Amino acid sequence: MAQPAREPAKGSCSTPPVHTEDAVTSVHPVDEKLHPSRLVPAALQHIAAMYAGVVTPPLIIGQACGLDIAARTRLIAASLLIAGIATLIQTIGVKGFIGNRLPFVNAASSAGIAPILAIAETNDPGHQLPAVYGAVMVAGVFCLAVGPFFGRLLRFFPPLVTGVVITLIGVTLMPVPVGWAQGGDATAADFGAMRYLALAGFTLAVILLVQRFGRGFLKQVALLVGLLVGTLVAIPFGMADFRAFTSAPVAALPSPFAFGAPEFQPAAILSLCIVMLVLMTESSAGMLALGEICDRRANARTITRGLRTDGIATLVGPVFGGFPTSAFAQNVGVVSLTRVRSRYVVAVAGATLLVLGAFPVLGAVVSLVPMPVLGGAGIVLFGSIAVSGIRTLAEAGLDDSSNIILVAVALGAGIIPLAAPTFYAGFPAWAQTVLGSGISAGALVAVTLNLFFHHLGTRTGQPAPALKSS
């Protein structure tokens, strides 16, 4: 009769048998720590993709508020610094309390520009930015208070809904690279000049060629190669702007409340709290998209931790000159395109943003990339986001007529702001803020129709949850 196996005696040199399945521990691609030879170029791609978007809000708002070059430089430095800190917190996380631990980029969102400019127009010089920052800080508190409820609503976001939202992220962002390809400045006399379009087309062609004929890691950094080659070609034709080197100081750490103490005005606060709801929707959509792309689906806790980071960054940012913080969809596109899913790549990109904010002269190097070059690369980036959404929809059961109607109406609602920008001009200001964003409008319609078709009046009320922790 076989004797039962005994544990080795304490202090024994014998080694207990090791099960093969326990001995082999696989690292999820999101948690993979890449070799510097792969990590650094991949991080540079993220920086190149996000840089223009990070500096756009402070540039536009600073000019609208009449700030001089030095003040605008401080505003840009603050935006880079806050973006770097928020991105580091998101990717690394802090004791399971904040940070979604995904390759997720946080920075000042362009969605807040229009309402911020409206606040600035209703205030006298000297009170514009203080009124804005007071409203932004309250919006950050609002995000912290409401954020946990977003994570608990994930059962209303099945693949049918998330597929619509992810598709709309790519589609509604497409005008951004198109504007970059035309030169970036719609008020310039040469906006849309053929030389700009040719440079954008050349950059796109380089990316396609590297993607087609490249091998291994070269294929993964096709976007970075296109940006580098496009910039080098632009320099002899005088299309790279070197003026940033002459105006940027070597070091410029932002000082607290450099633009005045915050002022709390009810109308401004209400406006930016509505904007914060839109940003929370877009940020949640970005986390859902990344979860699908990275094969680590975002659950309720992931969404809550991510939104908590948004809220903290939005609350603390105005102390140093920051604006409402949210997800950067273009970096979701980088992850989708390159399939480099390591969160440490984005953490390095965040650390680099932090350094660029502390030393603006270094940021001037990244600003050498001409807008048309970014435009050519952006078409690939944002298009790949839409493809990710289409791939999700393909798994959502579109053979059902109710699902087809849901997707059709939600996509239509999301595309209205693109097809007819003045469609909601007669609506109240708060409705224009919500419905004027194709992403938030499409998400709202998709969630509502999902409730109507699959929850209200059903016996089980238990459609498959959208996202579970992997």
Helices and strands as residue ranges (DSSP letters): H 20-23, G 29-31, H 36-64, H 69-92, E 106-108, G 110-112, H 113-121, H 128-151, G 154-156, H 159-173, H 175-181, H 194-213, H 217-220, H 222-234, G 235-237, H 243-247, H 266-293, H 300-320, E 325-327, H 329-338, H 343-358, H 360-366, H 371-394, H 401-419, H 429-435, H 438-454
